[in-house]
Every structure is written in structure tokens, then in C-alpha cells.
Amino acid sequence: MAKSFICRGCLNPVTSVGCTSVDIGASAKLELVDKFCYIGNMLSVDGDADAAVEARIRIGWNKFRQLVPLLTNKDISLIMRGRVYSSCVRSSMLHGSETWPVRKENVVALQRAEMRIIRWMCGIKLKDRFPSKELRERLGIDDVALVLRQYKLRWYGHVLQKEDDDWVKKCMEYEVEGLRPRGRPKRTWREAVKEDCQARNLNTEDGTVDRSKWRKLIKDVR
């Protein structure tokens, strides 16, 4: 019989896939589940970011509702509200996003959630047909897709600077043995980072040589 519980860290229900367990010792067993929360990040058996994005959007909305009286207060400038939003709400929504193998659908989900919050903060309804770019400029914030890309590239540079025998760097280079299932392979985090670097002509050697130079390069990424 499958079990279910609510993770206090990500507010997400976690359901086991059945009674199957994994033996890790003479008298220890771990229950096999389809997803679980690790340090606030939702990990899925499929290896994609769908569960993580869904959980973080839920947390972002929860944090925003706690701050609604402040973020919708007309006595506070929009620029100041934008700063509070970036520090408190967006940071919660993108927690752990450095390691997400995001697909286009994940980015669109984050953008839609953020634009609903932004319209609420600005007192603008969807039928008013205000451009998203103009509303973000009022708050002085960038597109969440751009911030997500910068987070990912910053973490990539951090990993490149580690020693070759560091286990984090080894995980990035690790190749899983065995036969792949039929069909198109799932998009990996490394593939997403490689595409971002190639599209913006970023030299990965800069990430291993000069940290400040690499951070400046990804800050200028658009």
C-alpha cells in the first residue's frame, strides 16, 4: 500500500511507488519513492525539473501571500517593492534552480507565475494588456528566465573551479553505465549549460581561471 506525506520544506506531497525498498545494510532498508525533497529541492525519479519547478512556484506564492500587505502598499515605491520581491519571493522560487535541467515548459511556468505576481503588485489586470517588459521595468527587475540562466552559469563556473578529484566535479563528468531506454534521451543539466554557453559565446576557461571575470560575463548575459 502506497504511503503519502507532506514535506514541510517544499509543501509538496510525496508518494511512494509501492512497497519496494532498497537494502543498504544488514538491517537497514530505504523506501523507494517517485520523488523526495532534499535541502528544499524536489528530486524526481525521472531526472527532470518538473516536480522541482512546481514545488518552488508553490513556495513562491506562499511567500508572496505572506508579504502582500507590503508588496501592494501604494505608499512604497514600485522600485522598493521590486527589491523586496527579488530578495524574499523570487529567491524562494528559484532556490536550487542552479542544478535544474530546465526545459522550455519549465521556464514558461515560472514566467507565468511571476507575471501574475507582478501584475498583482502593480495593480494591473490581465485585460489591461500591459506589456510584461514594461511592468518589470516599473519594478526594476529582470525576466525570471534571465535570472535563472545567470544562476545556472554562476554555479557552473563554481564547479569548474574545483579540483579535479572533487566529488561535485566528478558527478558532472560521470557517465551512467548501461543501455539507454528507447526514445529520445531526457535533457540533462550539462546539455542546458552547454547550450547557454555556446549561444552567448562564453569561454568556459574563463570560469576556471578568473572568478570575478566569469561573474562579470554572466552578469552581462541577456
N, CA and C of each residue as an Amber inpcrd file, in Angstrom:
protein
   666
   0.8420000  -1.1950000   0.0000000   0.0000000   0.0000000   0.0000000
   0.8850000   1.2550000   0.0000000   0.6080000   2.1670000  -0.9490000
   1.4190000   3.3760000  -1.0740000   1.1700000   4.3190000   0.0890000
   2.2170000   4.9880000   0.5170000   2.1290000   5.9410000   1.6040000
   2.3020000   7.3520000   1.0620000   1.7700000   8.3430000   1.7840000
   1.8850000   9.7290000   1.3450000   2.0640000  10.6300000   2.5550000
   2.9000000  11.6520000   2.4110000   3.0890000  12.6350000   3.4780000
   3.4210000  13.9740000   2.8410000   3.3050000  15.0440000   3.6260000
   3.5720000  16.3890000   3.1450000   4.9280000  16.8480000   3.6780000
   5.8000000  17.2350000   2.7630000   7.1210000  17.7330000   3.1630000
   6.9780000  19.1620000   3.6690000   7.4550000  19.4480000   4.8710000
   7.3570000  20.8000000   5.4210000   8.2790000  21.7740000   4.7110000
   9.3330000  21.2610000   4.0930000  10.2820000  22.1350000   3.4210000
   9.7640000  22.6870000   2.1090000   9.0950000  21.8460000   1.3140000
   8.6490000  22.2820000  -0.0080000   7.1330000  22.2780000  -0.1530000
   6.4030000  21.9450000   0.9230000   4.9380000  21.9260000   0.9030000
   4.4050000  20.9970000  -0.1740000   5.1310000  19.9410000  -0.4920000
   4.7650000  19.0730000  -1.5950000   4.4450000  17.6660000  -1.0780000
   3.3350000  17.0580000  -1.5560000   3.0370000  15.6830000  -1.1580000
   4.0030000  14.7150000  -1.8130000   4.5290000  13.7710000  -1.0520000
   5.4530000  12.7680000  -1.5670000   4.7970000  11.4030000  -1.4240000
   4.7040000  10.6870000  -2.5260000   4.0300000   9.3980000  -2.5300000
   4.9910000   8.3110000  -2.9530000   5.0010000   7.2200000  -2.2210000
   5.8740000   6.1090000  -2.5880000   5.2910000   5.3750000  -3.7860000
   6.1650000   4.7020000  -4.5400000   5.7080000   3.9880000  -5.7310000
   5.2130000   2.5920000  -5.3900000   5.2630000   2.2170000  -4.1460000
   4.8140000   0.8920000  -3.7500000   5.5640000   0.4300000  -2.5220000
   5.6350000  -0.8830000  -2.3450000   6.2880000  -1.4410000  -1.1640000
   7.7550000  -1.7780000  -1.4200000   8.2610000  -1.4740000  -2.6080000
   9.6370000  -1.8020000  -2.9380000  10.5970000  -1.0000000  -2.0730000
  11.6640000  -1.6230000  -1.6270000  12.6650000  -0.9470000  -0.8070000
  14.0490000  -1.3190000  -1.2930000  15.0340000  -0.5480000  -0.8470000
  16.4260000  -0.7790000  -1.2260000  17.2150000  -1.1250000   0.0220000
  17.9290000  -2.2350000  -0.0080000  18.7580000  -2.6470000   1.1220000
  20.0830000  -1.9030000   1.0810000  20.4440000  -1.2770000   2.2110000
  21.7250000  -0.5650000   2.2770000  22.6230000  -1.1440000   3.3720000
  22.1800000  -2.2260000   3.9600000  22.9800000  -2.8440000   5.0090000
  22.2950000  -4.1040000   5.4940000  22.8790000  -4.6730000   6.5470000
  22.3430000  -5.9260000   7.0680000  20.9210000  -5.7620000   7.5990000
  20.6410000  -4.6190000   8.2240000  19.3250000  -4.4470000   8.8370000
  18.6870000  -3.1100000   8.4750000  19.1480000  -2.4750000   7.4010000
  18.6280000  -1.1550000   7.0200000  18.0150000  -1.2090000   5.6340000
  16.8490000  -0.5640000   5.4990000  16.1630000  -0.5040000   4.2210000
  15.6500000   0.9090000   3.9830000  15.6880000   1.3240000   2.7350000
  15.1470000   2.6170000   2.3430000  13.9410000   2.4010000   1.4480000
  12.8820000   3.1290000   1.7380000  11.6810000   3.0160000   0.9200000
  11.9070000   3.6750000  -0.4340000  11.4410000   3.0680000  -1.4950000
  11.5790000   3.5930000  -2.8450000  10.4040000   4.5110000  -3.1500000
  10.6960000   5.7950000  -3.4680000   9.6520000   6.7770000  -3.7570000
   9.8750000   7.3790000  -5.1320000   8.8470000   8.0200000  -5.6900000
   8.9770000   8.6040000  -7.0190000   9.5920000   9.9950000  -6.9850000
   9.5790000  10.6470000  -5.8070000  10.2220000  11.9510000  -5.6460000
  10.3810000  12.2330000  -4.1600000  11.3560000  13.0790000  -3.8200000
  11.5600000  13.4420000  -2.4180000  12.2600000  14.7900000  -2.3460000
  12.1460000  15.4500000  -1.1970000  12.7200000  16.7690000  -1.0000000
  14.0860000  16.6360000  -0.3370000  15.0890000  17.3010000  -0.9370000
  16.4380000  17.2950000  -0.3750000  16.9260000  18.7340000  -0.2780000
  17.0970000  19.2340000   0.9360000  17.5370000  20.6130000   1.2030000
  16.6500000  21.6040000   0.4490000  15.3610000  21.3710000   0.4880000
  14.4260000  22.3010000  -0.1300000  14.2410000  22.1260000  -1.6220000
  14.9850000  21.2010000  -2.2340000  14.8710000  20.9730000  -3.6790000
  14.2170000  19.6240000  -3.9250000  13.2020000  19.6070000  -4.8000000
  12.4850000  18.3790000  -5.0710000  13.2060000  17.5650000  -6.1440000
  13.5930000  16.3460000  -5.8030000  14.2670000  15.4440000  -6.7320000
  13.2840000  14.3980000  -7.2190000  13.2870000  14.1390000  -8.5120000
  12.3280000  13.2220000  -9.1170000  13.0410000  12.0250000  -9.7200000
  12.3720000  10.8870000  -9.7220000  12.9590000   9.6720000 -10.2820000
  13.1590000   9.8070000 -11.7840000  12.3900000  10.6960000 -12.4320000
  12.5220000  10.8940000 -13.8750000  13.7560000  11.7070000 -14.2420000
  14.3470000  12.3950000 -13.2740000  15.5340000  13.1750000 -13.5390000
  15.2700000  14.5290000 -14.1600000  14.0010000  14.9200000 -14.2830000
  13.6980000  16.2360000 -14.8510000  13.4300000  17.2390000 -13.7340000
  13.0650000  18.4730000 -14.1330000  12.8660000  19.5420000 -13.1560000
  11.3980000  19.8590000 -12.9240000  10.5020000  19.0660000 -13.4680000
   9.0690000  19.3680000 -13.3690000   8.5910000  19.4530000 -11.9250000
   8.9320000  18.4510000 -11.1280000   8.4870000  18.4240000  -9.7320000
   9.1150000  19.5690000  -8.9390000  10.3960000  19.8620000  -9.2160000
  11.0840000  20.9410000  -8.5040000  10.4660000  22.2910000  -8.8250000
  10.1980000  22.5440000 -10.0970000   9.6080000  23.8220000 -10.5150000
   8.2180000  23.9910000  -9.9120000   7.4340000  22.9490000  -9.9490000
   6.0800000  23.0060000  -9.3770000   6.1270000  23.3220000  -7.8850000
   7.0470000  22.6670000  -7.1740000   7.1540000  22.8800000  -5.7290000
   7.6230000  24.2890000  -5.4060000   8.6300000  24.7870000  -6.1530000
   9.1670000  26.1180000  -5.8620000   8.1770000  27.2200000  -6.2260000
   7.3770000  27.0280000  -7.2620000   6.3330000  28.0030000  -7.5890000
   5.3230000  28.0760000  -6.4470000   4.9790000  26.9250000  -5.8910000
   4.0470000  26.8890000  -4.7690000   4.6260000  27.6310000  -3.5650000
   5.9000000  27.4460000  -3.3200000   6.5480000  28.1260000  -2.1980000
   6.6290000  29.6260000  -2.4600000   6.9200000  30.0020000  -3.7110000
   6.9710000  31.4170000  -4.0590000   5.6430000  32.1120000  -3.8090000
   4.5570000  31.4690000  -4.1880000   3.2260000  32.0400000  -3.9420000
   2.9360000  32.1290000  -2.4440000   3.3440000  31.1270000  -1.7140000
   3.1340000  31.1400000  -0.2690000   3.8800000  32.3070000   0.3850000
   5.1200000  32.5400000  -0.0590000   5.9110000  33.6510000   0.4750000
   5.3130000  35.0000000   0.0570000   4.8300000  35.0750000  -1.1820000
   4.2330000  36.3270000  -1.6570000   2.9770000  36.6820000  -0.8620000
   2.1410000  35.7020000  -0.5890000   0.9070000  35.9720000   0.1640000
   1.2190000  36.4570000   1.5810000   2.3290000  36.0060000   2.1310000
   2.7320000  36.4960000   3.4430000   3.1270000  37.9760000   3.3970000
   3.6240000  38.4050000   2.2230000   4.1240000  39.7800000   2.0780000
   3.1860000  40.6760000   1.2740000   1.9810000  40.2040000   0.9750000
   1.0350000  41.0000000   0.1770000   0.8110000  42.4030000   0.7470000
   0.5790000  42.5600000   2.0540000   0.3650000  43.9220000   2.5830000
   1.5270000  44.8680000   2.2870000   2.7390000  44.3450000   2.2350000
   3.9110000  45.1720000   1.9630000   4.1120000  45.3870000   0.4660000
   3.9900000  44.3120000  -0.3180000   4.2890000  44.3870000  -1.7470000
   3.1960000  45.0740000  -2.5610000   2.0370000  45.3010000  -1.9710000
   0.9630000  46.0090000  -2.6770000   0.6610000  47.3640000  -2.0440000
   1.5000000  47.7620000  -1.0940000   1.3040000  49.0420000  -0.4020000
   1.6880000  50.2000000  -1.3300000   0.7380000  51.0590000  -1.6510000
   0.9790000  52.1570000  -2.5890000   1.8520000  53.2620000  -1.9890000
   2.0450000  53.2440000  -0.6750000   2.9360000  54.2250000  -0.0510000
   4.4070000  53.8600000  -0.2560000   4.6590000  52.6480000  -0.7440000
   6.0230000  52.1910000  -1.0190000   6.2440000  52.2250000  -2.5230000
   7.3680000  52.7590000  -2.9550000   7.6430000  52.8720000  -4.3910000
   7.7280000  51.4920000  -5.0420000   7.4440000  51.4480000  -6.3390000
   7.4950000  50.1880000  -7.0690000   8.9100000  49.6240000  -7.0980000
   9.9070000  50.5050000  -7.1830000  11.2930000  50.0360000  -7.1940000
  11.6280000  49.3260000  -5.8860000  11.2000000  49.8960000  -4.7610000
  11.4570000  49.2670000  -3.4660000  10.7120000  47.9500000  -3.3460000
   9.4710000  47.9220000  -3.8420000   8.7070000  46.6750000  -3.8220000
   9.3870000  45.6080000  -4.6770000   9.9700000  46.0460000  -5.8010000
  10.6800000  45.1070000  -6.6570000  11.8890000  44.5120000  -5.9650000
  12.5870000  45.3290000  -5.1730000  13.7490000  44.8310000  -4.4400000
  13.3400000  43.8220000  -3.3800000  12.2560000  44.1140000  -2.6740000
  11.7700000  43.1780000  -1.6560000  11.3190000  41.8730000  -2.3050000
  10.6520000  42.0050000  -3.4460000  10.1950000  40.8080000  -4.1650000
  11.3820000  39.9410000  -4.5840000  12.4060000  40.5660000  -5.1370000
  13.5830000  39.8070000  -5.5860000  14.2750000  39.1070000  -4.4230000
  14.3640000  39.7830000  -3.2860000  15.0800000  39.2370000  -2.1350000
  14.3060000  38.1440000  -1.4060000  12.9920000  38.3050000  -1.3360000
  12.1890000  37.4030000  -0.4900000  11.3720000  36.3740000  -1.2690000
  10.7870000  36.7770000  -2.3750000   9.8790000  35.8880000  -3.1130000
  10.6120000  35.1440000  -4.2240000  11.2780000  35.9080000  -5.0970000
  11.9590000  35.2630000  -6.2210000  13.0710000  34.3390000  -5.7390000
  13.7930000  34.7390000  -4.7030000  14.8630000  33.8800000  -4.1800000
  14.3020000  32.5560000  -3.6700000  13.0860000  32.5830000  -3.1100000
  12.4370000  31.3490000  -2.6660000  11.9900000  30.5040000  -3.8530000
  11.5070000  31.1900000  -4.8980000  11.0040000  30.4880000  -6.0740000
  12.1320000  29.8130000  -6.8630000  13.3340000  30.3900000  -6.8200000
  14.4450000  29.8550000  -7.5980000  15.4730000  29.1050000  -6.7490000
  15.1070000  28.7880000  -5.5160000  16.0240000  28.0420000  -4.6530000
  16.3680000  26.6910000  -5.2890000  17.6560000  26.4220000  -5.4380000
  18.0880000  25.1500000  -6.0150000  18.0440000  25.0990000  -7.5290000
  17.6610000  26.2150000  -8.1810000  17.4910000  26.2090000  -9.6330000
  18.8130000  26.0720000 -10.3900000  19.9370000  26.2760000  -9.7020000
  21.2430000  26.1480000 -10.3560000  21.4520000  24.7650000 -10.9450000
  20.7930000  23.7590000 -10.3670000  21.0000000  22.3780000 -10.7980000
  19.8160000  21.8040000 -11.5660000  18.8590000  22.6400000 -11.9410000
  17.6950000  22.1390000 -12.6690000  18.0110000  21.9310000 -14.1480000
  17.6930000  20.7650000 -14.7100000  17.7970000  20.5780000 -16.1630000
  16.5170000  21.1020000 -16.8310000  16.3480000  22.4180000 -16.8210000
  15.0830000  23.0190000 -17.2190000  14.8070000  22.8560000 -18.7060000
  13.5300000  22.6940000 -19.0180000  13.0460000  22.6970000 -20.3880000
  12.2470000  23.9760000 -20.6210000  11.8740000  24.2140000 -21.8500000
  11.1400000  25.4290000 -22.1860000   9.8430000  25.5160000 -21.3920000
   9.1770000  24.3750000 -21.1850000   7.9120000  24.3570000 -20.4540000
   8.1080000  24.8140000 -19.0040000   9.2530000  24.4570000 -18.4020000
   9.5370000  24.8680000 -17.0280000   9.7360000  26.3740000 -16.9340000
  10.4510000  26.9330000 -17.9010000  10.7030000  28.3780000 -17.9080000
   9.3970000  29.1370000 -18.0950000   8.5420000  28.6550000 -18.9890000
   7.2440000  29.3060000 -19.2280000   6.3910000  29.2790000 -17.9660000
   6.4170000  28.1640000 -17.2280000   5.6390000  28.0570000 -15.9910000
   6.1170000  29.0810000 -14.9670000   7.4250000  29.2530000 -14.8490000
   7.9840000  30.2470000 -13.9230000   7.6170000  31.6650000 -14.3580000
   7.6840000  31.9380000 -15.6510000   7.3550000  33.2700000 -16.1530000
   5.8820000  33.6060000 -15.9190000   5.0060000  32.6450000 -16.1350000
   3.5750000  32.8890000 -15.9240000   3.2760000  33.1640000 -14.4590000
   3.8810000  32.3710000 -13.5850000   3.6630000  32.5760000 -12.1490000
   4.1730000  33.9450000 -11.7220000   5.3580000  34.3140000 -12.2070000
   5.9340000  35.6000000 -11.8160000   5.1110000  36.7700000 -12.3500000
   4.6280000  36.6750000 -13.5850000   3.8640000  37.7790000 -14.1570000
   2.5290000  37.9660000 -13.4270000   1.9420000  36.9030000 -12.9350000
   0.7170000  37.0410000 -12.1270000   1.0160000  37.8240000 -10.8520000
   2.1600000  37.5130000 -10.2350000   2.5630000  38.2290000  -9.0220000
   2.8650000  39.6880000  -9.3330000   3.5780000  39.9340000 -10.4430000
   3.9500000  41.3010000 -10.8200000   2.7140000  42.1490000 -11.1010000
   1.7540000  41.5950000 -11.8060000   0.5180000  42.3560000 -12.0850000
  -0.2090000  42.6850000 -10.7820000  -0.1980000  41.7490000  -9.8550000
  -0.8290000  41.9810000  -8.5510000  -0.1110000  43.1200000  -7.8280000
   1.2110000  43.1050000  -7.8540000   1.9930000  44.1390000  -7.1830000
   1.7630000  45.5150000  -7.8030000   1.6150000  45.5540000  -9.1220000
   1.4480000  46.8200000  -9.8320000  -0.0080000  47.2720000  -9.9050000
  -0.9330000  46.4330000  -9.4460000  -2.3560000  46.7750000  -9.5200000
  -2.8790000  46.7670000 -10.9400000  -2.3100000  45.9070000 -11.7870000
  -2.6950000  45.8110000 -13.1890000  -3.3810000  44.4700000 -13.4310000
  -4.4890000  44.4890000 -14.1620000  -5.1920000  43.2640000 -14.5020000
  -4.7520000  42.7750000 -15.8780000  -4.9770000  41.4880000 -16.1360000
  -4.5690000  40.8890000 -17.3980000  -5.2670000  41.5540000 -18.5800000
  -6.5180000  41.9280000 -18.4100000  -7.2700000  42.5450000 -19.5030000
  -6.7890000  43.9520000 -19.8390000  -5.9480000  44.5420000 -18.9790000
  -5.4030000  45.8750000 -19.2610000  -4.3490000  45.8390000 -20.3620000
  -3.8480000  44.6460000 -20.6550000  -2.9320000  44.4230000 -21.7850000
  -1.6420000  45.2430000 -21.6900000  -1.0700000  45.3160000 -20.5000000
   0.2180000  45.9900000 -20.3400000   1.3380000  45.0110000 -20.7090000
   2.3420000  45.4530000 -21.4610000   3.4740000  44.5650000 -21.8070000
   4.2160000  44.1150000 -20.5480000   4.6190000  42.8550000 -20.5360000
   5.3380000  42.3060000 -19.3840000   6.6470000  43.0490000 -19.1450000
   7.3280000  43.4110000 -20.2230000   8.6000000  44.1090000 -20.0990000
   8.4310000  45.4460000 -19.3910000   7.3570000  46.1570000 -19.7110000
   7.1090000  47.4620000 -19.0830000   6.8390000  47.3180000 -17.5940000
   6.0980000  46.2830000 -17.2030000   5.7910000  46.0770000 -15.7870000
   7.0570000  45.7100000 -15.0070000   7.9220000  44.8950000 -15.6230000
   9.1820000  44.5520000 -14.9480000  10.0670000  45.7830000 -14.7910000
  10.0540000  46.6540000 -15.7940000  10.8500000  47.8830000 -15.7100000
  10.3430000  48.7930000 -14.6000000   9.0430000  48.8010000 -14.3690000
   8.4940000  49.6120000 -13.2820000   9.0370000  49.1490000 -11.9290000
   9.2250000  47.8390000 -11.8090000   9.7230000  47.2730000 -10.5480000
  11.2450000  47.1990000 -10.5150000  11.8760000  47.4280000 -11.6510000
  13.3320000  47.3700000 -11.7000000  13.8880000  45.9680000 -11.5870000
  13.2000000  44.9690000 -12.1520000  13.6480000  43.5850000 -12.0700000
  13.7950000  43.0070000 -13.4730000  14.6080000  41.9710000 -13.5970000
  14.8130000  41.2830000 -14.8740000  13.8250000  40.1300000 -15.0250000
  13.7560000  39.6260000 -16.2350000  12.9330000  38.4560000 -16.5160000
  13.4550000  37.2740000 -15.7090000  12.5570000  36.4740000 -15.1600000
  12.9630000  35.3310000 -14.3410000  13.7680000  34.3360000 -15.1630000
  13.5250000  34.2620000 -16.4810000  14.2850000  33.3530000 -17.3360000
  15.7530000  33.7720000 -17.3820000  16.0050000  35.0840000 -17.4180000
  17.3690000  35.6010000 -17.4290000  18.0660000  35.3200000 -16.1050000
  17.3700000  35.5400000 -15.0020000  17.9460000  35.2930000 -13.6740000
  18.2480000  33.8080000 -13.4950000  17.3420000  32.9580000 -13.9660000
  17.5440000  31.5130000 -13.8900000  18.7930000  31.0990000 -14.6570000
  19.0090000  31.6800000 -15.8280000  20.1790000  31.3790000 -16.6470000
  21.4590000  31.8410000 -15.9420000  21.4260000  33.0140000 -15.3320000
  22.6070000  33.5250000 -14.6410000  22.9510000  32.6730000 -13.4270000
  21.9290000  32.2250000 -12.6840000  22.1680000  31.3400000 -11.5430000
  22.8840000  30.0670000 -11.9910000  22.3910000  29.4950000 -13.0890000
  22.9290000  28.2310000 -13.5860000  24.3840000  28.3880000 -14.0350000
  24.6750000  29.4610000 -14.7630000  26.0360000  29.6900000 -15.2450000
  26.9930000  30.0210000 -14.0970000  26.4880000  30.7150000 -13.0860000
  27.3380000  31.0250000 -11.9330000  27.7460000  29.7430000 -11.2070000
  26.7990000  28.8360000 -11.0300000  27.1080000  27.5580000 -10.3800000
  28.0560000  26.7250000 -11.2400000  27.8700000  26.7850000 -12.5470000
  28.7460000  26.0490000 -13.4550000  30.1910000  26.5240000 -13.3050000
  30.3780000  27.8380000 -13.2430000  31.7220000  28.3800000 -13.0440000
  32.3020000  27.9590000 -11.7020000  31.4400000  27.9010000 -10.6900000
  31.8860000  27.4830000  -9.3550000  32.3820000  26.0400000  -9.3790000
  31.6810000  25.1710000 -10.1160000  32.0830000  23.7670000 -10.2000000
  33.3870000  23.6270000 -10.9870000  33.5410000  24.4020000 -12.0550000
  34.7570000  24.3230000 -12.8640000  36.0060000  24.6860000 -12.0660000
  35.8510000  25.5470000 -11.0750000  36.9970000  25.9950000 -10.2860000
  37.4320000  24.9730000  -9.2400000  36.6480000  23.9210000  -9.0460000
  37.0010000  22.9030000  -8.0610000  38.1300000  22.0180000  -8.5890000
  38.7750000  21.3230000  -7.6670000  39.8320000  20.3880000  -8.0430000
  39.2350000  19.2130000  -8.8200000  40.0570000  18.5900000  -9.6550000
  39.5720000  17.5020000 -10.4920000  39.0900000  16.2960000  -9.6860000
  39.6340000  16.1220000  -8.4680000  39.2340000  14.9830000  -7.6500000
  38.0620000  15.3010000  -6.7250000  37.5020000  16.5140000  -6.8350000
  36.3460000  16.8860000  -6.0140000  35.1280000  16.0930000  -6.4810000
  34.3230000  15.5860000  -5.5260000  33.2150000  14.7040000  -5.8890000
  32.1170000  15.4390000  -6.6640000  31.9460000  16.7600000  -6.4110000
  30.9440000  17.5210000  -7.1570000  31.3220000  17.5930000  -8.6290000
  32.5840000  17.8550000  -8.9010000  33.0510000  17.9210000 -10.2850000
  33.0080000  16.5470000 -10.9410000  33.2930000  15.5150000 -10.1710000
  33.2270000  14.1550000 -10.7040000  31.7950000  13.7970000 -11.1020000
  30.8180000  14.2650000 -10.3120000  29.4120000  13.9820000 -10.6360000
  29.0200000  14.6140000 -11.9690000  29.5700000  15.8090000 -12.2560000
  29.2490000  16.4850000 -13.5110000  29.8070000  15.7070000 -14.7030000
  30.9410000  15.0250000 -14.4990000  31.5770000  14.2850000 -15.5800000
  31.1410000  12.8230000 -15.6320000  30.3450000  12.4000000 -14.6560000
  30.0180000  10.9800000 -14.5360000  29.1160000  10.5110000 -15.6710000
  29.4460000   9.3590000 -16.2230000  28.6370000   8.7520000 -17.2760000
  27.9950000   7.4780000 -16.7280000  26.6760000   7.4060000 -16.8050000
  25.9530000   6.2380000 -16.2950000  26.1370000   5.0590000 -17.2420000
  26.5120000   3.9290000 -16.6810000  26.7230000   2.7330000 -17.4910000
  25.3830000   2.0590000 -17.7910000  25.3830000   1.2580000 -18.8380000
  24.1770000   0.5230000 -19.1840000  23.5330000   1.0510000 -20.4560000
  22.4820000   0.3710000 -20.8790000  21.7670000   0.7340000 -22.0970000
  20.7110000   1.7980000 -21.8170000  20.5970000   2.7280000 -22.7120000
  19.5520000   3.7460000 -22.5890000  18.2090000   3.1780000 -23.0330000
  17.1100000   3.6300000 -22.4060000  15.7950000   3.1860000 -22.8700000
  15.4980000   3.7420000 -24.2550000  14.5640000   3.1490000 -24.9340000
  14.2000000   3.5950000 -26.2790000  13.5640000   4.9810000 -26.2290000
  13.7550000   5.7300000 -27.2980000  13.1840000   7.0750000 -27.3380000
  14.2550000   8.1360000 -27.1660000  13.8340000   9.3820000 -27.2500000
  14.7670000  10.4990000 -27.1290000  15.2650000  10.6300000 -25.6910000
  16.5720000  10.7720000 -25.4890000  17.1070000  10.9250000 -24.1180000
  16.5810000  12.1920000 -23.4580000  16.4540000  12.1730000 -22.1480000
  15.9930000  13.3480000 -21.4190000  17.0680000  14.4330000 -21.4270000
  16.6260000  15.6750000 -21.4030000  17.5470000  16.8090000 -21.3860000
  18.2790000  16.8370000 -20.0450000  19.5770000  16.9550000 -20.0910000
  20.3770000  16.9750000 -18.8780000  20.8050000  18.4000000 -18.5380000
  21.2390000  18.5830000 -17.3040000  21.7090000  19.8990000 -16.8490000
  22.9380000  20.3360000 -17.6300000  23.8200000  19.4130000 -17.9000000
  25.0530000  19.7530000 -18.6100000  24.7450000  20.2090000 -20.0390000
  23.7860000  19.5850000 -20.6840000  23.3930000  19.9920000 -22.0300000
  22.8110000  21.3970000 -22.0260000  22.0000000  21.7030000 -21.0050000
  21.4090000  23.0400000 -20.9020000  22.4780000  24.1070000 -20.7210000
  23.4740000  23.8280000 -19.8780000  24.5590000  24.7810000 -19.6540000
  25.3950000  24.9590000 -20.9200000  25.6770000  23.8640000 -21.6010000
  26.4770000  23.9240000 -22.8230000  25.7950000  24.7810000 -23.8830000
  24.4770000  24.6340000 -24.0100000  23.7240000  25.4370000 -24.9780000
  23.7770000  26.9170000 -24.6180000  23.6520000  27.2280000 -23.3270000
  23.7180000  28.6320000 -22.8950000  25.0870000  29.2310000 -23.1980000
  26.1450000  28.4740000 -22.9630000  27.4990000  28.9770000 -23.2070000
  27.7440000  29.1940000 -24.6970000  27.3000000  28.2530000 -25.5200000
  27.5130000  28.3700000 -26.9550000  26.6930000  29.5100000 -27.5540000
  25.4480000  29.6720000 -27.0880000  24.5860000  30.7120000 -27.6350000
  25.1050000  32.1040000 -27.3140000  25.8580000  32.2360000 -26.2170000
  26.3420000  33.5560000 -25.7860000  27.8550000  33.6770000 -25.8770000
  28.4720000  32.7060000 -26.5970000  29.9150000  32.7450000 -26.8520000
  30.7290000  32.8960000 -25.5700000  30.3280000  32.1610000 -24.5430000
  31.0650000  32.1950000 -23.2820000  32.1830000  31.1650000 -23.3050000
  33.3650000  31.5770000 -22.9370000  34.5210000  30.6970000 -22.8820000
  34.5960000  30.0700000 -21.4960000  34.4260000  28.7690000 -21.4250000
  34.3990000  28.1060000 -20.1050000  35.7470000  28.1810000 -19.4030000
  36.8260000  28.4210000 -20.1470000  38.1280000  28.5500000 -19.4960000
  38.1710000  29.7700000 -18.5810000  37.3520000  30.7880000 -18.8840000
  37.2970000  31.9610000 -18.0180000  36.7500000  31.6040000 -16.6430000
  35.9060000  30.5800000 -16.5970000  35.3370000  30.1710000 -15.3200000
  36.3340000  29.4540000 -14.4420000  37.3660000  28.8750000 -15.0440000
  38.3580000  28.1470000 -14.2640000  39.5470000  29.0260000 -13.8750000
  39.7390000  30.1170000 -14.5740000  40.9060000  30.9740000 -14.3350000
  40.5790000  32.1450000 -13.4120000  39.5460000  32.8880000 -13.7270000
  39.2540000  34.1350000 -13.0170000  37.7800000  34.1690000 -12.6100000
  37.5120000  34.0290000 -11.3200000  36.1410000  34.0080000 -10.8410000
  35.4340000  35.3350000 -11.0800000  36.1050000  36.4390000 -10.7950000
  35.4860000  37.7530000 -10.9530000  35.1590000  38.0260000 -12.4230000
  36.0420000  37.5940000 -13.3290000  35.7890000  37.7890000 -14.7600000
  34.5810000  36.9720000 -15.2030000  34.4830000  35.7300000 -14.7150000
  33.3540000  34.8680000 -15.0800000  32.0410000  35.4440000 -14.5710000
  32.0350000  35.9660000 -13.3580000  30.8200000  36.5490000 -12.8050000
  30.3960000  37.7910000 -13.5760000  31.3810000  38.5500000 -14.0400000
  31.0600000  39.7260000 -14.8400000  30.4620000  39.3090000 -16.1800000
  30.9890000  38.2280000 -16.7540000  30.4800000  37.7630000 -18.0380000
  29.0320000  37.2950000 -17.9300000  28.7180000  36.5250000 -16.8810000
  27.3540000  36.0120000 -16.7730000  26.3790000  37.1000000 -16.3170000
  26.8930000  38.1340000 -15.6530000  26.0350000  39.2510000 -15.2660000
  25.5760000  40.0290000 -16.5000000  26.4170000  40.0270000 -17.5320000
  26.0860000  40.7230000 -18.7660000  25.2830000  39.8630000 -19.7390000
  24.9970000  38.6080000 -19.3480000  24.2490000  37.7060000 -20.2150000
  22.8180000  38.2000000 -20.3780000  22.3280000  38.2340000 -21.6150000
  20.9540000  38.6370000 -21.9090000  20.2990000  37.6410000 -22.8310000
